[in-house]
Amino acid sequence: MCTVDNALQDDCVRVVQRRDDEGAYMIRIGTLETVVTIRLRRTWGSRTAYRLSHAIKTPRQPSPYWSCAPEAETPGDALRKAISGFTMHYRKAVGEGYAPAEDWLVPAGN
C-alpha cells in the first residue's frame, strides 16, 4: 500500500500545490511547465477513483494515454497510479532522445 506522501515522492514530479482535504493535487511532470491536476474521490465500494486534467501523448505514442481503470484500493495507490501513467511515458520518450514539449500534455476533453 502506498501513501499519498510516497506517491508524490517521484524525481519526475514537482508538486505545485496539494489540497489533501479536497483530494486535489497539482503537479508538473519532468521539465514541463504545464500544471496537471489530479482529483481523488472515494467510490461506493471504498476504493478511490481519480480524474485527470490532462493526458500524456509523447511522439512515441499513437494516442494520448488515459487509464482504462482510473481507480485503486487507497488514495495513495490511486495517486501513484495516476502519476505513473505520466512519468512512465515521459521517461520512455526522453530516454529515446525526444526533447520534452508542452504539447505532450493534452487537456481533458480534447
N, CA, C and O atoms as a printed pandas DataFrame, in Angstrom:
     atom_number atom_name residue_name chain_id  residue_number  x_coord  y_coord  z_coord
0              1         N          MET        A               1    0.838   -1.181    0.000
1              2        CA          MET        A               1    0.000    0.000    0.000
2              3         C          MET        A               1    0.887    1.251    0.000
3              4         O          MET        A               1    1.877    1.327    0.729
4              5         N          CYS        A               2    0.519    2.206   -0.814
5              6        CA          CYS        A               2    1.281    3.440   -0.967
6              7         C          CYS        A               2    0.543    4.583   -0.267
7              8         O          CYS        A               2   -0.685    4.655   -0.320
8              9         N          THR        A               3    1.279    5.460    0.379
9             10        CA          THR        A               3    0.658    6.646    0.972
10            11         C          THR        A               3    0.668    7.781   -0.047
11            12         O          THR        A               3    1.391    7.721   -1.042
12            13         N          VAL        A               4   -0.124    8.802    0.200
13            14        CA          VAL        A               4   -0.140    9.979   -0.669
14            15         C          VAL        A               4    1.248   10.607   -0.695
15            16         O          VAL        A               4    1.744   10.964   -1.763
16            17         N          ASP        A               5    1.877   10.744    0.459
17            18        CA          ASP        A               5    3.214   11.333    0.515
18            19         C          ASP        A               5    4.206   10.530   -0.322
19            20         O          ASP        A               5    5.014   11.109   -1.047
20            21         N          ASN        A               6    4.152    9.205   -0.229
21            22        CA          ASN        A               6    5.048    8.360   -1.021
22            23         C          ASN        A               6    4.777    8.493   -2.517
23            24         O          ASN        A               6    5.707    8.501   -3.323
24            25         N          ALA        A               7    3.500    8.597   -2.883
25            26        CA          ALA        A               7    3.141    8.726   -4.301
26            27         C          ALA        A               7    3.721    9.999   -4.901
27            28         O          ALA        A               7    4.070   10.032   -6.081
28            29         N          LEU        A               8    3.822   11.045   -4.089
29            30        CA          LEU        A               8    4.333   12.328   -4.575
30            31         C          LEU        A               8    5.856   12.390   -4.575
31            32         O          LEU        A               8    6.431   13.344   -5.101
32            33         N          GLN        A               9    6.521   11.391   -3.995
33            34        CA          GLN        A               9    7.984   11.345   -3.943
34            35         C          GLN        A               9    8.514   10.659   -5.196
35            36         O          GLN        A               9    8.952    9.510   -5.148
36            37         N          ASP        A              10    8.470   11.356   -6.289
37            38        CA          ASP        A              10    8.949   10.837   -7.564
38            39         C          ASP        A              10    9.863   11.895   -8.147
39            40         O          ASP        A              10    9.480   13.063   -8.217
40            41         N          ASP        A              11   11.059   11.518   -8.568
41            42        CA          ASP        A              11   12.012   12.508   -9.060
42            43         C          ASP        A              11   11.575   13.156  -10.373
43            44         O          ASP        A              11   12.212   14.099  -10.842
44            45         N          CYS        A              12   10.510   12.661  -10.957
45            46        CA          CYS        A              12    9.994   13.213  -12.212
46            47         C          CYS        A              12    8.760   14.092  -11.965
47            48         O          CYS        A              12    8.095   14.518  -12.909
48            49         N          VAL        A              13    8.462   14.356  -10.692
49            50        CA          VAL        A              13    7.261   15.115  -10.322
50            51         C          VAL        A              13    7.627   16.288   -9.422
51            52         O          VAL        A              13    8.402   16.144   -8.477
52            53         N          ARG        A              14    7.061   17.442   -9.728
53            54        CA          ARG        A              14    7.191   18.611   -8.854
54            55         C          ARG        A              14    5.789   18.970   -8.373
55            56         O          ARG        A              14    4.892   19.211   -9.181
56            57         N          VAL        A              15    5.607   19.004   -7.070
57            58        CA          VAL        A              15    4.295   19.356   -6.504
58            59         C          VAL        A              15    4.158   20.870   -6.505
59            60         O          VAL        A              15    4.982   21.576   -5.923
60            61         N          VAL        A              16    3.117   21.365   -7.158
61            62        CA          VAL        A              16    2.823   22.792   -7.213
62            63         C          VAL        A              16    1.949   23.156   -6.028
63            64         O          VAL        A              16    2.183   24.153   -5.344
64            65         N          GLN        A              17    0.945   22.338   -5.799
65            66        CA          GLN        A              17    0.022   22.568   -4.685
66            67         C          GLN        A              17   -0.673   21.257   -4.361
67            68         O          GLN        A              17   -0.938   20.443   -5.246
68            69         N          ARG        A              18   -0.962   21.065   -3.091
69            70        CA          ARG        A              18   -1.746   19.901   -2.698
70            71         C          ARG        A              18   -2.814   20.318   -1.708
71            72         O          ARG        A              18   -2.567   21.097   -0.787
72            73         N          ARG        A              19   -3.991   19.790   -1.917
73            74        CA          ARG        A              19   -5.128   20.056   -1.037
74            75         C          ARG        A              19   -5.674   18.699   -0.598
75            76         O          ARG        A              19   -6.637   18.180   -1.164
76            77         N          ASP        A              20   -5.042   18.150    0.410
77            78        CA          ASP        A              20   -5.415   16.817    0.867
78            79         C          ASP        A              20   -6.883   16.734    1.274
79            80         O          ASP        A              20   -7.541   15.724    1.025
80            81         N          ASP        A              21   -7.397   17.793    1.897
81            82        CA          ASP        A              21   -8.791   17.768    2.344
82            83         C          ASP        A              21   -9.773   17.705    1.173
83            84         O          ASP        A              21  -10.893   17.219    1.331
84            85         N          GLU        A              22   -9.362   18.193    0.000
85            86        CA          GLU        A              22  -10.209   18.157   -1.196
86            87         C          GLU        A              22   -9.828   17.021   -2.134
87            88         O          GLU        A              22  -10.531   16.767   -3.112
88            89         N          GLY        A              23   -8.727   16.335   -1.852
89            90        CA          GLY        A              23   -8.247   15.281   -2.741
90            91         C          GLY        A              23   -7.752   15.834   -4.065
91            92         O          GLY        A              23   -7.898   15.185   -5.101
92            93         N          ALA        A              24   -7.162   17.034   -4.043
93            94        CA          ALA        A              24   -6.682   17.675   -5.266
94            95         C          ALA        A              24   -5.170   17.867   -5.197
95            96         O          ALA        A              24   -4.636   18.363   -4.205
96            97         N          TYR        A              25   -4.492   17.465   -6.268
97            98        CA          TYR        A              25   -3.035   17.531   -6.325
98            99         C          TYR        A              25   -2.629   18.147   -7.660
99           100         O          TYR        A              25   -2.971   17.623   -8.720
100          101         N          MET        A              26   -1.900   19.257   -7.607
101          102        CA          MET        A              26   -1.429   19.943   -8.799
102          103         C          MET        A              26    0.075   19.680   -8.906
103          104         O          MET        A              26    0.840   19.990   -7.993
104          105         N          ILE        A              27    0.478   19.104  -10.034
105          106        CA          ILE        A              27    1.868   18.703  -10.213
106          107         C          ILE        A              27    2.382   19.131  -11.586
107          108         O          ILE        A              27    1.610   19.459  -12.488
108          109         N          ARG        A              28    3.697   19.119  -11.715
109          110        CA          ARG        A              28    4.355   19.271  -13.014
110          111         C          ARG        A              28    5.153   17.997  -13.260
111          112         O          ARG        A              28    5.711   17.405  -12.336
112          113         N          ILE        A              29    5.194   17.593  -14.520
113          114        CA          ILE        A              29    5.904   16.372  -14.913
114          115         C          ILE        A              29    7.239   16.753  -15.541
115          116         O          ILE        A              29    7.282   17.534  -16.492
116          117         N          GLY        A              30    8.324   16.204  -15.011
117          118        CA          GLY        A              30    9.654   16.456  -15.561
118          119         C          GLY        A              30    9.955   17.935  -15.680
119          120         O          GLY        A              30    9.800   18.687  -14.718
120          121         N          THR        A              31   10.386   18.352  -16.860
121          122        CA          THR        A              31   10.729   19.758  -17.090
122          123         C          THR        A              31    9.561   20.547  -17.669
123          124         O          THR        A              31    9.709   21.732  -17.968
124          125         N          LEU        A              32    8.409   19.912  -17.833
125          126        CA          LEU        A              32    7.246   20.601  -18.402
126          127         C          LEU        A              32    6.674   21.598  -17.396
127          128         O          LEU        A              32    6.672   21.337  -16.193
128          129         N          GLU        A              33    6.194   22.725  -17.881
129          130        CA          GLU        A              33    5.647   23.773  -17.015
130          131         C          GLU        A              33    4.131   23.667  -16.841
131          132         O          GLU        A              33    3.579   24.249  -15.907
132          133         N          THR        A              34    3.460   22.944  -17.715
133          134        CA          THR        A              34    2.015   22.784  -17.612
134          135         C          THR        A              34    1.670   22.091  -16.301
135          136         O          THR        A              34    2.282   21.086  -15.941
136          137         N          VAL        A              35    0.691   22.630  -15.595
137          138        CA          VAL        A              35    0.256   22.032  -14.332
138          139         C          VAL        A              35   -0.833   20.995  -14.622
139          140         O          VAL        A              35   -1.828   21.283  -15.288
140          141         N          VAL        A              36   -0.621   19.801  -14.111
141          142        CA          VAL        A              36   -1.588   18.714  -14.220
142          143         C          VAL        A              36   -2.305   18.603  -12.883
143          144         O          VAL        A              36   -1.669   18.570  -11.830
144          145         N          THR        A              37   -3.625   18.546  -12.929
145          146        CA          THR        A              37   -4.416   18.386  -11.703
146          147         C          THR        A              37   -4.965   16.966  -11.640
147          148         O          THR        A              37   -5.538   16.455  -12.602
148          149         N          ILE        A              38   -4.774   16.351  -10.489
149          150        CA          ILE        A              38   -5.312   15.018  -10.220
150          151         C          ILE        A              38   -6.298   15.166   -9.070
151          152         O          ILE        A              38   -5.951   15.680   -8.007
152          153         N          ARG        A              39   -7.529   14.714   -9.287
153          154        CA          ARG        A              39   -8.559   14.779   -8.240
154          155         C          ARG        A              39   -8.951   13.364   -7.834
155          156         O          ARG        A              39   -9.275   12.522   -8.672
156          157         N          LEU        A              40   -8.914   13.129   -6.533
157          158        CA          LEU        A              40   -9.284   11.825   -5.983
158          159         C          LEU        A              40  -10.669   11.904   -5.368
159          160         O          LEU        A              40  -11.067   12.939   -4.833
160          161         N          ARG        A              41  -11.403   10.791   -5.451
161          162        CA          ARG        A              41  -12.696   10.706   -4.762
162          163         C          ARG        A              41  -12.965    9.256   -4.384
163          164         O          ARG        A              41  -12.588    8.327   -5.097
164          165         N          ARG        A              42  -13.617    9.092   -3.260
165          166        CA          ARG        A              42  -13.963    7.753   -2.797
166          167         C          ARG        A              42  -15.127    7.229   -3.626
167          168         O          ARG        A              42  -16.023    7.985   -3.998
168          169         N          THR        A              43  -15.109    5.927   -3.913
169          170        CA          THR        A              43  -16.203    5.316   -4.665
170          171         C          THR        A              43  -17.101    4.553   -3.695
171          172         O          THR        A              43  -16.834    4.483   -2.495
172          173         N          TRP        A              44  -18.153    3.995   -4.239
173          174        CA          TRP        A              44  -19.117    3.269   -3.397
174          175         C          TRP        A              44  -18.475    2.144   -2.603
175          176         O          TRP        A              44  -18.805    1.957   -1.432
176          177         N          GLY        A              45  -17.576    1.399   -3.204
177          178        CA          GLY        A              45  -17.013    0.231   -2.543
178          179         C          GLY        A              45  -15.741    0.502   -1.770
179          180         O          GLY        A              45  -14.929   -0.408   -1.599
180          181         N          SER        A              46  -15.542    1.703   -1.304
181          182        CA          SER        A              46  -14.389    2.132   -0.504
182          183         C          SER        A              46  -13.087    2.222   -1.308
183          184         O          SER        A              46  -12.015    2.399   -0.729
184          185         N          ARG        A              47  -13.174    2.104   -2.616
185          186        CA          ARG        A              47  -11.995    2.321   -3.453
186          187         C          ARG        A              47  -11.841    3.812   -3.711
187          188         O          ARG        A              47  -12.709    4.601   -3.335
188          189         N          THR        A              48  -10.746    4.202   -4.348
189          190        CA          THR        A              48  -10.514    5.605   -4.681
190          191         C          THR        A              48  -10.351    5.742   -6.185
191          192         O          THR        A              48   -9.502    5.091   -6.794
192          193         N          ALA        A              49  -11.174    6.598   -6.774
193          194        CA          ALA        A              49  -11.084    6.879   -8.207
194          195         C          ALA        A              49  -10.328    8.184   -8.396
195          196         O          ALA        A              49  -10.234    8.992   -7.472
196          197         N          TYR        A              50   -9.789    8.392   -9.594
197          198        CA          TYR        A              50   -9.117    9.653   -9.878
198          199         C          TYR        A              50   -9.557   10.199  -11.233
199          200         O          TYR        A              50   -9.954    9.458  -12.132
200          201         N          ARG        A              51   -9.471   11.519  -11.344
201          202        CA          ARG        A              51   -9.782   12.224  -12.584
202          203         C          ARG        A              51   -8.603   13.129  -12.901
203          204         O          ARG        A              51   -8.056   13.776  -12.008
204          205         N          LEU        A              52   -8.212   13.176  -14.162
205          206        CA          LEU        A              52   -7.042   13.930  -14.588
206          207         C          LEU        A              52   -7.430   15.129  -15.444
207          208         O          LEU        A              52   -8.389   15.071  -16.213
208          209         N          SER        A              53   -6.676   16.214  -15.302
209          210        CA          SER        A              53   -6.906   17.390  -16.133
210          211         C          SER        A              53   -6.290   17.232  -17.516
211          212         O          SER        A              53   -6.684   17.922  -18.457
212          213         N          HIS        A              54   -5.327   16.330  -17.642
213          214        CA          HIS        A              54   -4.588   16.126  -18.886
214          215         C          HIS        A              54   -4.284   14.646  -19.091
215          216         O          HIS        A              54   -4.338   13.843  -18.161
216          217         N          ALA        A              55   -3.966   14.315  -20.332
217          218        CA          ALA        A              55   -3.379   13.018  -20.674
218          219         C          ALA        A              55   -1.994   13.318  -21.214
219          220         O          ALA        A              55   -1.665   14.475  -21.476
220          221         N          ILE        A              56   -1.181   12.289  -21.384
221          222        CA          ILE        A              56    0.131   12.492  -21.986
222          223         C          ILE        A              56    0.180   11.778  -23.334
223          224         O          ILE        A              56   -0.277   10.645  -23.482
224          225         N          LYS        A              57    0.750   12.480  -24.311
225          226        CA          LYS        A              57    0.960   11.902  -25.638
226          227         C          LYS        A              57    2.315   12.367  -26.138
227          228         O          LYS        A              57    2.465   13.484  -26.632
228          229         N          THR        A              58    3.289   11.497  -26.002
229          230        CA          THR        A              58    4.636   11.797  -26.473
230          231         C          THR        A              58    4.730   11.383  -27.947
231          232         O          THR        A              58    3.828   10.718  -28.454
232          233         N          PRO        A              59    5.805   11.767  -28.636
233          234        CA          PRO        A              59    5.949   11.386  -30.044
234          235         C          PRO        A              59    5.979    9.871  -30.282
235          236         O          PRO        A              59    5.724    9.418  -31.397
236          237         N          ARG        A              60    6.285    9.097  -29.257
237          238        CA          ARG        A              60    6.358    7.647  -29.427
238          239         C          ARG        A              60    5.012    6.948  -29.217
239          240         O          ARG        A              60    4.919    5.731  -29.374
240          241         N          GLN        A              61    3.974    7.703  -28.866
241          242        CA          GLN        A              61    2.659    7.125  -28.603
242          243         C          GLN        A              61    1.700    7.425  -29.763
243          244         O          GLN        A              61    1.727    8.529  -30.307
244          245         N          PRO        A              62    0.852    6.459  -30.148
245          246        CA          PRO        A              62   -0.108    6.709  -31.226
246          247         C          PRO        A              62   -1.278    7.610  -30.797
247          248         O          PRO        A              62   -1.891    8.283  -31.626
248          249         N          SER        A              63   -1.574    7.610  -29.496
249          250        CA          SER        A              63   -2.683    8.428  -28.999
250          251         C          SER        A              63   -2.417    8.789  -27.531
251          252         O          SER        A              63   -1.565    8.175  -26.890
252          253         N          PRO        A              64   -3.143    9.784  -26.997
253          254        CA          PRO        A              64   -2.941   10.159  -25.591
254          255         C          PRO        A              64   -3.248    8.981  -24.657
255          256         O          PRO        A              64   -4.139    8.176  -24.925
256          257         N          TYR        A              65   -2.496    8.899  -23.564
257          258        CA          TYR        A              65   -2.699    7.836  -22.585
258          259         C          TYR        A              65   -3.721    8.261  -21.538
259          260         O          TYR        A              65   -3.517    9.233  -20.811
260          261         N          TRP        A              66   -4.821    7.518  -21.472
261          262        CA          TRP        A              66   -5.826    7.645  -20.413
262          263         C          TRP        A              66   -5.980    6.246  -19.816
263          264         O          TRP        A              66   -6.121    5.276  -20.561
264          265         N          SER        A              67   -5.955    6.127  -18.513
265          266        CA          SER        A              67   -6.130    4.821  -17.881
266          267         C          SER        A              67   -7.530    4.287  -18.171
267          268         O          SER        A              67   -8.505    5.038  -18.141
268          269         N          CYS        A              68   -7.625    2.991  -18.451
269          270        CA          CYS        A              68   -8.941    2.381  -18.674
270          271         C          CYS        A              68   -9.604    2.010  -17.348
271          272         O          CYS        A              68  -10.792    1.687  -17.323
272          273         N          ALA        A              69   -8.857    2.053  -16.254
273          274        CA          ALA        A              69   -9.400    1.740  -14.928
274          275         C          ALA        A              69   -8.836    2.751  -13.929
275          276         O          ALA        A              69   -7.939    2.418  -13.154
276          277         N          PRO        A              70   -9.358    3.992  -13.940
277          278        CA          PRO        A              70   -8.798    5.050  -13.091
278          279         C          PRO        A              70   -9.233    4.950  -11.620
279          280         O          PRO        A              70   -9.940    5.819  -11.111
280          281         N          GLU        A              71   -8.803    3.894  -10.963
281          282        CA          GLU        A              71   -9.103    3.715   -9.546
282          283         C          GLU        A              71   -8.116    2.748   -8.924
283          284         O          GLU        A              71   -7.392    2.039   -9.623
284          285         N          ALA        A              72   -8.098    2.729   -7.597
285          286        CA          ALA        A              72   -7.230    1.821   -6.845
286          287         C          ALA        A              72   -7.816    1.622   -5.452
287          288         O          ALA        A              72   -8.832    2.222   -5.099
288          289         N          GLU        A              73   -7.160    0.772   -4.666
289          290        CA          GLU        A              73   -7.655    0.445   -3.327
290          291         C          GLU        A              73   -7.634    1.630   -2.361
291          292         O          GLU        A              73   -8.574    1.820   -1.589
292          293         N          THR        A              74   -6.567    2.423   -2.403
293          294        CA          THR        A              74   -6.394    3.513   -1.439
294          295         C          THR        A              74   -6.107    4.829   -2.170
295          296         O          THR        A              74   -5.751    4.815   -3.349
296          297         N          PRO        A              75   -6.259    5.964   -1.478
297          298        CA          PRO        A              75   -5.907    7.243   -2.100
298          299         C          PRO        A              75   -4.453    7.285   -2.572
299          300         O          PRO        A              75   -4.180    7.778   -3.667
300          301         N          GLY        A              76   -3.520    6.781   -1.773
301          302        CA          GLY        A              76   -2.119    6.781   -2.175
302          303         C          GLY        A              76   -1.868    5.940   -3.409
303          304         O          GLY        A              76   -1.115    6.340   -4.297
304          305         N          ASP        A              77   -2.499    4.769   -3.468
305          306        CA          ASP        A              77   -2.340    3.902   -4.639
306          307         C          ASP        A              77   -2.952    4.536   -5.890
307          308         O          ASP        A              77   -2.396    4.422   -6.982
308          309         N          ALA        A              78   -4.100    5.203   -5.726
309          310        CA          ALA        A              78   -4.737    5.872   -6.872
310          311         C          ALA        A              78   -3.856    7.017   -7.376
311          312         O          ALA        A              78   -3.691    7.183   -8.585
312          313         N          LEU        A              79   -3.301    7.792   -6.476
313          314        CA          LEU        A              79   -2.437    8.898   -6.863
314          315         C          LEU        A              79   -1.172    8.375   -7.545
315          316         O          LEU        A              79   -0.741    8.925   -8.558
316          317         N          ARG        A              80   -0.579    7.319   -6.995
317          318        CA          ARG        A              80    0.615    6.729   -7.604
318          319         C          ARG        A              80    0.310    6.215   -9.002
319          320         O          ARG        A              80    1.112    6.397   -9.918
320          321         N          LYS        A              81   -0.833    5.578   -9.175
321          322        CA          LYS        A              81   -1.230    5.051  -10.488
322          323         C          LYS        A              81   -1.416    6.195  -11.487
323          324         O          LYS        A              81   -0.981    6.099  -12.635
324          325         N          ALA        A              82   -2.057    7.265  -11.052
325          326        CA          ALA        A              82   -2.270    8.419  -11.928
326          327         C          ALA        A              82   -0.931    9.032  -12.343
327          328         O          ALA        A              82   -0.712    9.316  -13.520
328          329         N          ILE        A              83   -0.052    9.232  -11.384
329          330        CA          ILE        A              83    1.254    9.846  -11.655
330          331         C          ILE        A              83    2.105    8.940  -12.545
331          332         O          ILE        A              83    2.750    9.420  -13.477
332          333         N          SER        A              84    2.113    7.647  -12.269
333          334        CA          SER        A              84    2.978    6.745  -13.034
334          335         C          SER        A              84    2.562    6.662  -14.496
335          336         O          SER        A              84    3.399    6.377  -15.353
336          337         N          GLY        A              85    1.291    6.904  -14.800
337          338        CA          GLY        A              85    0.867    6.948  -16.200
338          339         C          GLY        A              85    1.582    8.051  -16.959
339          340         O          GLY        A              85    1.937    7.879  -18.125
340          341         N          PHE        A              86    1.795    9.186  -16.299
341          342        CA          PHE        A              86    2.532   10.283  -16.909
342          343         C          PHE        A              86    4.031   10.007  -16.948
343          344         O          PHE        A              86    4.671   10.131  -17.992
344          345         N          THR        A              87    4.576    9.635  -15.804
345          346        CA          THR        A              87    6.032    9.528  -15.695
346          347         C          THR        A              87    6.596    8.385  -16.542
347          348         O          THR        A              87    7.706    8.499  -17.063
348          349         N          MET        A              88    5.860    7.297  -16.685
349          350        CA          MET        A              88    6.330    6.178  -17.487
350          351         C          MET        A              88    6.528    6.619  -18.942
351          352         O          MET        A              88    7.580    6.368  -19.529
352          353         N          HIS        A              89    5.530    7.266  -19.516
353          354        CA          HIS        A              89    5.622    7.698  -20.914
354          355         C          HIS        A              89    6.636    8.824  -21.081
355          356         O          HIS        A              89    7.362    8.864  -22.074
356          357         N          TYR        A              90    6.688    9.728  -20.123
357          358        CA          TYR        A              90    7.660   10.829  -20.171
358          359         C          TYR        A              90    9.084   10.269  -20.176
359          360         O          TYR        A              90    9.896   10.636  -21.024
360          361         N          ARG        A              91    9.378    9.390  -19.237
361          362        CA          ARG        A              91   10.727    8.823  -19.131
362          363         C          ARG        A              91   11.124    8.034  -20.374
363          364         O          ARG        A              91   12.260    8.127  -20.840
364          365         N          LYS        A              92   10.181    7.254  -20.910
365          366        CA          LYS        A              92   10.495    6.470  -22.106
366          367         C          LYS        A              92   10.829    7.386  -23.281
367          368         O          LYS        A              92   11.794    7.136  -24.003
368          369         N          ALA        A              93   10.048    8.433  -23.478
369          370        CA          ALA        A              93   10.287    9.345  -24.599
370          371         C          ALA        A              93   11.620   10.074  -24.436
371          372         O          ALA        A              93   12.403   10.161  -25.382
372          373         N          VAL        A              94   11.874   10.593  -23.247
373          374        CA          VAL        A              94   13.138   11.297  -23.004
374          375         C          VAL        A              94   14.310   10.325  -23.165
375          376         O          VAL        A              94   15.347   10.680  -23.726
376          377         N          GLY        A              95   14.138    9.107  -22.673
377          378        CA          GLY        A              95   15.183    8.098  -22.796
378          379         C          GLY        A              95   15.494    7.725  -24.243
379          380         O          GLY        A              95   16.599    7.282  -24.556
380          381         N          GLU        A              96   14.510    7.909  -25.120
381          382        CA          GLU        A              96   14.706    7.625  -26.543
382          383         C          GLU        A              96   15.202    8.856  -27.298
383          384         O          GLU        A              96   15.321    8.830  -28.523
384          385         N          GLY        A              97   15.492    9.937  -26.564
385          386        CA          GLY        A              97   16.084   11.110  -27.194
386          387         C          GLY        A              97   15.136   12.235  -27.570
387          388         O          GLY        A              97   15.566   13.229  -28.155
388          389         N          TYR        A              98   13.864   12.103  -27.252
389          390        CA          TYR        A              98   12.915   13.172  -27.554
390          391         C          TYR        A              98   13.066   14.298  -26.534
391          392         O          TYR        A              98   13.237   14.046  -25.342
392          393         N          ALA        A              99   13.003   15.535  -27.010
393          394        CA          ALA        A              99   13.052   16.695  -26.114
394          395         C          ALA        A              99   11.644   16.946  -25.576
395          396         O          ALA        A              99   10.694   17.013  -26.357
396          397         N          PRO        A             100   11.493   17.086  -24.260
397          398        CA          PRO        A             100   10.168   17.336  -23.691
398          399         C          PRO        A             100    9.526   18.578  -24.313
399          400         O          PRO        A             100   10.197   19.581  -24.560
400          401         N          ALA        A             101    8.216   18.494  -24.563
401          402        CA          ALA        A             101    7.476   19.613  -25.153
402          403         C          ALA        A             101    6.122   19.746  -24.454
403          404         O          ALA        A             101    5.486   18.754  -24.096
404          405         N          GLU        A             102    5.706   20.985  -24.272
405          406        CA          GLU        A             102    4.441   21.243  -23.573
406          407         C          GLU        A             102    3.255   20.556  -24.252
407          408         O          GLU        A             102    2.289   20.188  -23.582
408          409         N          ASP        A             103    3.318   20.378  -25.579
409          410        CA          ASP        A             103    2.180   19.762  -26.261
410          411         C          ASP        A             103    2.082   18.259  -25.992
411          412         O          ASP        A             103    1.166   17.605  -26.491
412          413         N          TRP        A             104    3.012   17.703  -25.209
413          414        CA          TRP        A             104    2.876   16.328  -24.767
414          415         C          TRP        A             104    1.683   16.178  -23.819
415          416         O          TRP        A             104    1.128   15.087  -23.692
416          417         N          LEU        A             105    1.295   17.248  -23.166
417          418        CA          LEU        A             105    0.160   17.197  -22.230
418          419         C          LEU        A             105   -1.083   17.709  -22.937
419          420         O          LEU        A             105   -1.159   18.867  -23.346
420          421         N          VAL        A             106   -2.042   16.826  -23.068
421          422        CA          VAL        A             106   -3.274   17.110  -23.803
422          423         C          VAL        A             106   -4.397   17.329  -22.796
423          424         O          VAL        A             106   -4.702   16.430  -22.011
424          425         N          PRO        A             107   -5.028   18.526  -22.806
425          426        CA          PRO        A             107   -6.109   18.773  -21.850
426          427         C          PRO        A             107   -7.268   17.776  -22.023
427          428         O          PRO        A             107   -7.563   17.339  -23.135
428          429         N          ALA        A             108   -7.907   17.432  -20.917
429          430        CA          ALA        A             108   -9.083   16.561  -20.958
430          431         C          ALA        A             108  -10.128   17.210  -21.843
431          432         O          ALA        A             108  -10.308   18.427  -21.832
432          433         N          GLY        A             109  -10.818   16.373  -22.614
433          434        CA          GLY        A             109  -11.855   16.888  -23.491
434          435         C          GLY        A             109  -11.367   17.224  -24.884
435          436         O          GLY        A             109  -12.165   17.579  -25.750
436          437         N          ASN        A             110  -10.054   17.116  -25.115
437          438        CA          ASN        A             110   -9.518   17.385  -26.467
438          439         C          ASN        A             110   -9.217   16.103  -27.200
439          440         O          ASN        A             110   -8.762   16.138  -28.343
